[in-house]
Amino acid sequence: MTPSLTTPLVTRTLTVRYFAAAKAAAGTGEETVALPGDATVADAVAALGTAHGPELEQVLLRCSFLLDEVAVRDRSTAVGGAATLDVLPPFAGG
């Protein structure tokens, strides 16, 4: 079956939690975003940078991410049914 133009797009909602410099650059500690059903972590990161501007885009380049509390090693990882993306900039100290 070929999808028609009236077929609704599948979207997912994802809670994004920002920490430290990412929180400052985003101007919020947490937000909910809507993403296409086939979105990857890279897609989510790109959407966040676009929504918040160049300051957050620069911070996101250095961040690591947790998807439902599991470290993301590859940004091409599908968001899938995940509920939370944590944005973790590098932290000083030990």
QUIPETA-V516333 format. One record per pair of residues at least 24 apart in sequence whose C-alpha atoms are under 10 Angstrom apart, sorted by sequence separation. I is the first residue (numbers start at 1). J is the second residue. If there is no record, write none. Layout:
# QUIPETA-V516333
I,J + I,J
This chain:
# QUIPETA-V516333
11,35 + 12,36 + 13,37 + 25,49 + 41,65 + 63,87 + 64,88 + 65,89 + 10,35 + 11,36 + 12,37 + 26,51 + 27,52 + 41,66 + 63,88 + 64,89 + 10,36 + 11,37 + 12,38 + 26,52 + 41,67 + 62,88 + 63,89 + 64,90 + 9,36 + 10,37 + 11,38 + 12,39 + 25,52 + 26,53 + 60,87 + 62,89 + 63,90 + 9,37 + 10,38 + 11,39 + 16,44 + 25,53 + 59,87 + 60,88 + 61,89 + 62,90 + 63,91 + 16,45 + 25,54 + 26,55 + 27,56 + 59,88 + 60,89 + 14,44 + 25,55 + 26,56 + 45,75 + 59,89 + 24,55 + 25,56 + 26,57 + 41,72 + 44,75 + 59,90 + 16,48 + 24,56 + 25,57 + 42,74 + 43,75 + 22,55 + 23,56 + 25,58 + 26,59 + 41,74 + 42,75 + 43,76 + 21,55 + 22,56 + 25,59 + 40,74 + 41,75 + 42,76 + 43,77 + 44,78 + 21,56 + 22,57 + 24,59 + 25,60 + 40,75 + 41,76 + 42,77 + 43,78 + 44,79 + 22,58 + 23,59 + 40,76 + 41,77 + 42,78 + 43,79 + 22,59 + 39,76 + 40,77 + 41,78 + 42,79 + 21,59 + 22,60 + 39,77 + 40,78 + 41,79 + 21,60 + 39,78 + 40,79 + 41,80 + 22,62 + 38,78 + 39,79 + 40,80 + 45,85 + 22,63 + 37,78 + 38,79 + 39,80 + 44,85 + 21,63 + 37,79 + 38,80 + 45,87 + 36,79 + 37,80 + 38,81 + 19,63 + 35,79 + 36,80 + 37,81 + 41,85 + 18,65 + 17,65 + 17,66 + 16,66 + 16,67 + 32,83 + 32,84 + 14,67 + 15,68 + 32,85 + 30,85 + 30,86 + 30,87 + 29,87 + 23,87 + 14,79 + 22,87 + 23,88 + 13,79 + 14,80 + 21,87 + 22,88 + 23,89 + 12,79 + 14,81 + 15,82 + 16,83 + 17,84 + 18,85 + 19,86 + 20,87 + 21,88 + 22,89 + 12,80 + 13,81 + 14,82 + 15,83 + 16,84 + 17,85 + 18,86 + 19,87 + 20,88 + 21,89 + 22,90 + 12,81 + 13,82 + 14,83 + 15,84 + 16,85 + 17,86 + 18,87 + 19,88 + 20,89 + 21,90 + 12,82 + 13,83 + 14,84 + 15,85 + 16,86 + 17,87 + 18,88 + 19,89 + 20,90 + 21,91 + 12,83 + 13,84 + 14,85 + 15,86 + 16,87 + 17,88 + 18,89 + 19,90 + 20,91 + 19,91
